Amino acid sequence: MVEAHTGPVDAVREVADGLTCRTAAVLKAGSGQVFVKGAPADDARARAGQAMEAAVNAATRGVGPRLLWQVVAGGWDLLGFEYVEGRHADLAAGSGDLALVADVLRAAQAVRAPAGVPSFADRFVGVLSPERLELLRGDTLLHTDTNPHNLLVGDDRVWIVDWAMPAAGPAWVDVAYTTVRLMEADCPPREALAWAAQFPSWTAADPRAVEAFVAGTCRLWERQIGARGARPSNARFTALAVAA
């Protein structure tokens, strides 16, 4: 059924860097190269992520690769995307990739969340008060996982890939997540926050909303791995609140 969309497949190159899918590969076919990712048909959670990725793809065109087809066959739910040539972004201090990452984030902030995308605020139900949850509502389509594996750098641009965990929320949220990723790449907090300051959405963010985001994120992470294990990551998120 895949070849009904691609034509005869001449070669398959496995991709080992998928974080939210069970299989990923580049297919070389008569119609060109296609990136394919998939989940077992009996894995409801993984398929839900793929369904969400498919649902938002029309909105993300221009900042992410275009979805070409979806096939369920042979026990797999498969998504076929246009192939884009790129490498994972380098988010370290002084990297030439940082300007290109900023460009694609600026473009992404103009994308409104389609109907049916869950609210970002709802991720923090149970750890934040209703009043603080309201601070995290918005209509921008958020990626929420801008780690270097999901930022593909080409010759003159970056694509944001793997939209399996989107949310609707304030435009500054993906800037905040990416700033933390800079710190994870050993970019000093002061330099990472200076990079974030180029985004008007971040400089204009309500400090109460940023604090709620940081508090909720830290509490959820502590629940998952314990206070001691969460300490390094939580310190990076806390730097956002201090700056705000």
Backbone hydrogen bonds in HBPLUS format (Angstrom, degrees):
<---DONOR---> <-ACCEPTOR-->    atom                        ^
c    i                          cat <-CA-CA->   ^        H-A-AA   ^      H-
h    n   atom  resd res      DA  || num        DHA   H-A  angle D-A-AA Bond
n    s   type  num  typ     dist DA aas  dist angle  dist       angle   num
A0004-ALA N   A0001-MET O   3.23 MM   3  5.19 143.2  2.37  94.2 104.7     1
A0005-HIS N   A0002-VAL O   2.87 MM   3  5.57 154.8  1.93 118.6 126.0     2
A0006-THR N   A0002-VAL O   3.12 MM   4  6.40 148.3  2.23 140.6 150.2     3
A0007-GLY N   A0003-GLU O   2.82 MM   4  4.63 150.8  1.91 122.2 128.9     4
A0010-ASP N   A0028-LYS O   2.67 MM  18  5.57 151.7  1.74 156.1 166.1     5
A0011-ALA N   A0028-LYS O   3.29 MM  17  5.10 150.7  2.38 135.8 139.3     6
A0028-LYS N   A0011-ALA O   2.91 MM  17  5.10 171.2  1.91 150.6 151.0     7
A0013-ARG N   A0026-VAL O   2.92 MM  13  5.11 163.5  1.95 147.8 153.3     8
A0026-VAL N   A0013-ARG O   2.79 MM  13  5.11 159.2  1.84 144.5 150.4     9
A0015-VAL N   A0024-ALA O   2.92 MM   9  5.27 171.3  1.93 131.8 129.5    10
A0022-ARG N   A0038-GLY O   3.06 MM  16  6.04 141.3  2.21 157.3 169.1    11
A0023-THR N   A0038-GLY O   3.32 MM  15  5.25 142.1  2.47 141.4 139.5    12
A0038-GLY N   A0023-THR O   2.89 MM  15  5.25 148.6  1.99 150.8 149.6    13
A0025-ALA N   A0036-VAL O   2.86 MM  11  5.35 153.0  1.93 153.4 160.7    14
A0036-VAL N   A0025-ALA O   2.78 MM  11  5.35 176.0  1.79 171.5 172.5    15
A0027-LEU N   A0034-VAL O   2.79 MM   7  5.20 163.7  1.82 159.2 160.7    16
A0034-VAL N   A0027-LEU O   2.94 MM   7  5.20 149.2  2.04 143.3 152.7    17
A0029-ALA N   A0032-GLY O   3.04 MM   3  5.20 160.2  2.08 130.2 136.1    18
A0032-GLY N   A0029-ALA O   2.98 MM   3  5.20 161.6  2.02 110.8 116.6    19
A0035-PHE N   A0081-PHE O   3.02 MM  46  5.12 156.8  2.07 147.5 150.0    20
A0081-PHE N   A0035-PHE O   2.73 MM  46  5.12 173.0  1.73 161.4 162.7    21
A0037-LYS N   A0079-LEU O   3.08 MM  42  5.48 154.7  2.14 149.6 157.2    22
A0079-LEU N   A0037-LYS O   2.87 MM  42  5.48 165.6  1.89 165.7 170.6    23
A0039-ALA N   A0077-ASP O   2.99 MM  38  5.30 151.2  2.08 141.5 149.9    24
A0077-ASP N   A0039-ALA O   2.80 MM  38  5.30 166.4  1.82 163.5 168.3    25
A0043-ASP N   A0040-PRO O   3.00 MM   3  5.33 167.5  2.01 119.1 120.6    26
A0041-ALA N   A0075-GLY O   2.84 MM  34  5.11 171.4  1.84 126.4 126.2    27
A0047-ARG N   A0043-ASP O   2.98 MM   4  6.15 162.8  2.01 158.5 164.0    28
A0048-ALA N   A0044-ALA O   2.95 MM   4  6.07 142.3  2.09 140.3 150.2    29
A0049-GLY N   A0045-ARG O   3.19 MM   4  6.55 151.3  2.27 145.7 152.2    30
A0050-GLN N   A0046-ALA O   3.07 MM   4  6.43 154.8  2.13 146.3 153.3    31
A0051-ALA N   A0047-ARG O   2.81 MM   4  6.02 152.7  1.89 145.9 153.7    32
A0052-MET N   A0048-ALA O   2.99 MM   4  6.22 152.8  2.06 144.4 151.1    33
A0053-GLU N   A0049-GLY O   2.94 MM   4  6.20 155.3  2.00 144.7 151.9    34
A0054-ALA N   A0050-GLN O   2.90 MM   4  6.15 156.6  1.95 148.8 154.5    35
A0055-ALA N   A0051-ALA O   2.94 MM   4  6.11 149.8  2.03 140.6 149.4    36
A0056-VAL N   A0052-MET O   3.10 MM   4  6.36 145.4  2.22 150.4 157.1    37
A0057-ASN N   A0054-ALA O   3.34 MM   3  5.25 151.2  2.43  97.6 105.9    38
A0059-ALA N   A0056-VAL O   2.97 MM   3  5.43 128.4  2.24 111.5 124.8    39
A0060-THR N   A0056-VAL O   3.16 MM   4  6.42 141.0  2.32 147.3 158.7    40
A0060-THR N   A0057-ASN O   3.02 MM   3  5.03 125.0  2.33  96.7 111.5    41
A0063-VAL N   A0060-THR O   2.92 MM   3  5.60 159.5  1.96 138.9 145.8    42
A0064-GLY N   A0060-THR O   2.90 MM   4  5.59 135.4  2.10 153.3 157.2    43
A0160-ILE N   A0063-VAL O   2.79 MM  97  5.95 171.2  1.80 162.2 163.7    44
A0082-GLU N   A0066-ARG O   2.90 MM  16  5.55 159.1  1.94 159.0 166.0    45
A0068-LEU N   A0080-GLY O   2.66 MM  12  5.46 161.0  1.70 156.6 162.8    46
A0069-TRP N   A0080-GLY O   3.30 MM  11  5.22 150.5  2.39 136.4 139.9    47
A0080-GLY N   A0069-TRP O   2.91 MM  11  5.22 173.5  1.92 151.3 151.2    48
A0071-VAL N   A0078-LEU O   2.90 MM   7  5.17 158.8  1.94 145.7 152.9    49
A0078-LEU N   A0071-VAL O   2.72 MM   7  5.17 177.6  1.72 168.9 168.1    50
A0073-ALA N   A0076-TRP O   2.91 MM   3  5.46 145.8  2.03 154.5 161.3    51
A0076-TRP N   A0073-ALA O   2.98 MM   3  5.46 156.5  2.04 116.2 123.6    52
A0087-ARG N   A0153-VAL O   3.07 MM  66  5.19 148.7  2.17 128.1 133.3    53
A0153-VAL N   A0087-ARG O   2.68 MM  66  5.19 167.0  1.69 156.0 157.5    54
A0089-ALA N   A0151-LEU O   2.97 MM  62  5.54 132.6  2.20 157.2 165.2    55
A0095-SER N   A0092-ALA O   3.10 MM   3  5.61 158.9  2.14 138.2 138.0    56
A0098-LEU N   A0095-SER O   3.37 MM   3  5.86 159.3  2.42 109.9 114.5    57
A0101-VAL N   A0097-ASP O   2.90 MM   4  6.16 156.6  1.95 159.0 166.7    58
A0102-ALA N   A0098-LEU O   2.99 MM   4  6.16 154.9  2.05 141.3 148.0    59
A0103-ASP N   A0099-ALA O   3.02 MM   4  6.31 148.3  2.13 141.0 149.5    60
A0104-VAL N   A0100-LEU O   3.15 MM   4  6.50 160.1  2.19 151.2 153.9    61
A0105-LEU N   A0101-VAL O   3.03 MM   4  6.25 155.1  2.09 150.0 157.4    62
A0106-ARG N   A0102-ALA O   2.95 MM   4  6.15 154.2  2.02 149.0 155.6    63
A0107-ALA N   A0103-ASP O   3.12 MM   4  6.44 157.0  2.17 145.7 151.7    64
A0108-ALA N   A0104-VAL O   2.89 MM   4  6.09 155.1  1.95 144.6 151.8    65
A0109-GLN N   A0105-LEU O   3.02 MM   4  6.20 142.7  2.16 144.8 153.2    66
A0110-ALA N   A0107-ALA O   3.17 MM   3  5.67 158.7  2.21 111.4 117.9    67
A0111-VAL N   A0108-ALA O   3.02 MM   3  5.44 166.6  2.03 117.4 121.3    68
A0141-LEU N   A0111-VAL O   2.92 MM  30  5.74 170.3  1.93 148.5 148.6    69
A0113-ALA N   A0139-ASP O   2.86 MM  26  5.65 167.5  1.87 150.7 152.9    70
A0117-VAL N   A0114-PRO O   3.38 MM   3  6.14 160.4  2.42 139.0 138.8    71
A0168-ALA N   A0118-PRO O   2.89 MM  50  6.13 148.8  1.98 146.3 154.1    72
A0122-ASP N   A0119-SER O   3.15 MM   3  5.48 136.9  2.35 103.3 113.9    73
A0120-PHE N   A0168-ALA O   2.86 MM  48  5.42 171.9  1.87 140.6 138.5    74
A0123-ARG N   A0120-PHE O   3.11 MM   3  5.79 161.8  2.14 118.6 123.9    75
A0124-PHE N   A0121-ALA O   3.01 MM   3  5.79 164.6  2.04 123.0 127.8    76
A0125-VAL N   A0122-ASP O   3.43 MM   3  5.34 172.4  2.43 104.2 104.8    77
A0127-VAL N   A0124-PHE O   3.01 MM   3  5.52 166.3  2.03 132.7 135.6    78
A0128-LEU N   A0124-PHE O   3.13 MM   4  5.92 131.7  2.37 171.0 170.7    79
A0132-ARG N   A0129-SER O   3.06 MM   3  5.29 119.4  2.44 102.8 117.1    80
A0133-LEU N   A0129-SER O   2.91 MM   4  6.21 151.6  1.99 154.8 164.1    81
A0134-GLU N   A0130-PRO O   3.19 MM   4  6.42 149.8  2.29 144.5 150.2    82
A0135-LEU N   A0132-ARG O   3.12 MM   3  5.31 137.0  2.32 100.7 112.1    83
A0136-LEU N   A0133-LEU O   2.95 MM   3  5.46 157.9  2.00 115.7 122.8    84
A0137-ARG N   A0134-GLU O   3.36 MM   3  5.49 161.9  2.39 111.9 110.7    85
A0140-THR N   A0169-GLY O   3.04 MM  29  5.33 144.2  2.17 149.8 151.1    86
A0169-GLY N   A0140-THR O   3.02 MM  29  5.33 158.7  2.06 144.0 149.4    87
A0142-LEU N   A0167-ALA O   2.72 MM  25  5.09 172.5  1.72 167.6 166.7    88
A0167-ALA N   A0142-LEU O   3.13 MM  25  5.09 145.0  2.25 129.3 135.3    89
A0150-ASN N   A0147-ASN O   2.86 MM   3  5.56 151.5  1.95 124.5 132.8    90
A0151-LEU N   A0148-PRO O   3.19 MM   3  5.15 166.4  2.20 107.2 109.4    91
A0161-VAL N   A0150-ASN O   2.95 MM  11  5.00 163.2  1.98 135.9 141.5    92
A0152-LEU N   A0159-TRP O   2.95 MM   7  5.17 158.0  2.00 154.6 156.6    93
A0159-TRP N   A0152-LEU O   2.86 MM   7  5.17 154.5  1.93 143.9 151.8    94
A0154-GLY N   A0157-ARG O   2.80 MM   3  5.37 168.7  1.81 164.3 167.9    95
A0173-VAL N   A0170-PRO O   3.25 MM   3  5.92 169.2  2.26 121.9 125.1    96
A0175-VAL N   A0172-TRP O   3.13 MM   3  5.18 121.0  2.49  98.0 113.2    97
A0176-ALA N   A0172-TRP O   2.97 MM   4  6.29 155.1  2.04 154.1 161.3    98
A0177-TYR N   A0173-VAL O   2.94 MM   4  6.30 163.1  1.97 156.3 160.3    99
A0178-THR N   A0174-ASP O   2.97 MM   4  6.02 159.6  2.02 140.7 146.5   100
A0179-THR N   A0175-VAL O   2.88 MM   4  6.06 149.9  1.97 147.0 155.5   101
A0180-VAL N   A0176-ALA O   3.11 MM   4  6.43 153.7  2.18 150.4 156.3   102
A0181-ARG N   A0177-TYR O   3.08 MM   4  6.44 148.0  2.19 141.1 150.3   103
A0182-LEU N   A0178-THR O   2.92 MM   4  6.32 141.9  2.07 145.0 155.5   104
A0183-MET N   A0179-THR O   3.16 MM   4  6.54 154.3  2.23 144.2 150.1   105
A0184-GLU N   A0180-VAL O   2.93 MM   4  6.29 150.2  2.02 147.0 156.0   106
A0185-ALA N   A0181-ARG O   3.06 MM   4  6.31 133.9  2.28 137.0 148.6   107
A0185-ALA N   A0182-LEU O   3.01 MM   3  5.05 129.8  2.27  95.8 109.8   108
A0187-CYS N   A0182-LEU O   3.01 MM   5  5.39 153.9  2.08 145.7 143.3   109
A0186-ASP N   A0183-MET O   2.93 MM   3  5.09 141.8  2.08 116.5 116.1   110
A0191-GLU N   A0188-PRO O   2.95 MM   3  5.39 119.0  2.33 111.9 126.6   111
A0192-ALA N   A0188-PRO O   2.93 MM   4  6.19 162.3  1.96 159.5 165.3   112
A0193-LEU N   A0189-PRO O   2.87 MM   4  6.00 162.4  1.90 154.2 158.1   113
A0194-ALA N   A0190-ARG O   3.01 MM   4  6.16 141.8  2.16 135.9 146.5   114
A0195-TRP N   A0191-GLU O   2.99 MM   4  6.27 147.3  2.10 144.3 152.5   115
A0196-ALA N   A0192-ALA O   3.07 MM   4  6.44 151.9  2.15 142.8 150.3   116
A0197-ALA N   A0193-LEU O   3.06 MM   4  6.23 135.8  2.26 136.9 148.0   117
A0198-GLN N   A0195-TRP O   3.33 MM   3  5.98 170.5  2.34 116.0 118.8   118
A0199-PHE N   A0196-ALA O   3.08 MM   3  5.94 170.8  2.09 127.0 129.6   119
A0202-TRP N   A0199-PHE O   2.98 MM   3  5.39 130.9  2.22 109.6 121.9   120
A0203-THR N   A0199-PHE O   3.14 MM   4  6.52 165.1  2.17 158.9 162.6   121
A0204-ALA N   A0200-PRO O   2.93 MM   4  5.90 143.9  2.07 146.0 154.5   122
A0205-ALA N   A0202-TRP O   3.14 MM   3  5.07 159.5  2.19 102.0 108.3   123
A0209-ALA N   A0206-ASP O   2.83 MM   3  5.20 126.5  2.11 109.4 123.9   124
A0210-VAL N   A0206-ASP O   3.07 MM   4  6.49 157.0  2.13 155.9 162.9   125
A0211-GLU N   A0207-PRO O   2.92 MM   4  6.08 161.2  1.96 146.2 151.6   126
A0212-ALA N   A0208-ARG O   2.98 MM   4  6.13 150.1  2.07 137.5 145.7   127
A0213-PHE N   A0209-ALA O   2.90 MM   4  6.14 160.1  1.94 150.7 155.8   128
A0214-VAL N   A0210-VAL O   2.91 MM   4  6.18 162.1  1.94 153.3 157.7   129
A0215-ALA N   A0211-GLU O   2.84 MM   4  5.99 167.4  1.86 150.4 154.5   130
A0216-GLY N   A0212-ALA O   2.86 MM   4  5.94 168.6  1.87 152.5 156.1   131
A0217-THR N   A0213-PHE O   2.95 MM   4  6.01 160.5  1.99 145.6 151.4   132
A0218-CYS N   A0214-VAL O   2.93 MM   4  6.04 168.3  1.94 154.5 157.8   133
A0219-ARG N   A0215-ALA O   3.01 MM   4  6.15 159.3  2.05 148.4 154.2   134
A0220-LEU N   A0216-GLY O   3.02 MM   4  6.17 161.2  2.05 147.8 152.9   135
A0221-TRP N   A0217-THR O   2.99 MM   4  6.16 158.3  2.03 149.7 155.9   136
A0222-GLU N   A0218-CYS O   2.94 MM   4  6.11 155.8  2.00 147.0 153.4   137
A0223-ARG N   A0219-ARG O   3.01 MM   4  6.23 152.7  2.08 145.0 152.3   138
A0224-GLN N   A0220-LEU O   3.11 MM   4  6.34 143.4  2.24 139.6 149.2   139
A0224-GLN N   A0221-TRP O   3.13 MM   3  5.05 120.9  2.50  90.9 105.6   140
A0225-ILE N   A0221-TRP O   2.98 MM   4  6.23 165.5  2.00 158.4 160.3   141
A0226-GLY N   A0222-GLU O   2.71 MM   4  4.43 139.0  1.88 126.5 133.2   142
A0230-ALA N   A0226-GLY O   3.00 MM   4  6.10 146.9  2.11 149.3 159.2   143
A0231-ARG N   A0228-ARG O   3.28 MM   3  5.36 152.1  2.36 101.2 109.3   144
A0234-ASN N   A0230-ALA O   2.86 MM   4  5.87 168.8  1.87 169.3 172.5   145
A0235-ALA N   A0231-ARG O   2.96 MM   4  6.05 143.4  2.10 148.1 156.6   146
A0236-ARG N   A0232-PRO O   3.38 MM   4  6.75 148.5  2.49 141.2 148.0   147
A0236-ARG N   A0233-SER O   3.05 MM   3  5.29 122.2  2.40 100.7 114.7   148
A0237-PHE N   A0233-SER O   3.12 MM   4  6.55 158.4  2.17 152.3 158.1   149
A0238-THR N   A0234-ASN O   2.84 MM   4  5.99 152.7  1.91 144.0 152.2   150
A0239-ALA N   A0235-ALA O   3.17 MM   4  6.42 138.6  2.35 137.7 146.9   151
A0239-ALA N   A0236-ARG O   3.22 MM   3  5.27 129.9  2.48  94.8 107.3   152
A0240-LEU N   A0237-PHE O   2.96 MM   3  5.37 137.5  2.15 107.4 118.7   153
A0242-VAL N   A0238-THR O   3.01 MM   4  6.33 159.8  2.05 155.3 161.0   154
A0243-ALA N   A0239-ALA O   3.07 MM   4  6.19 158.3  2.11 141.8 147.2   155
A0244-ALA N   A0240-LEU O   2.93 MM   4  6.18 157.3  1.98 148.5 155.1   156
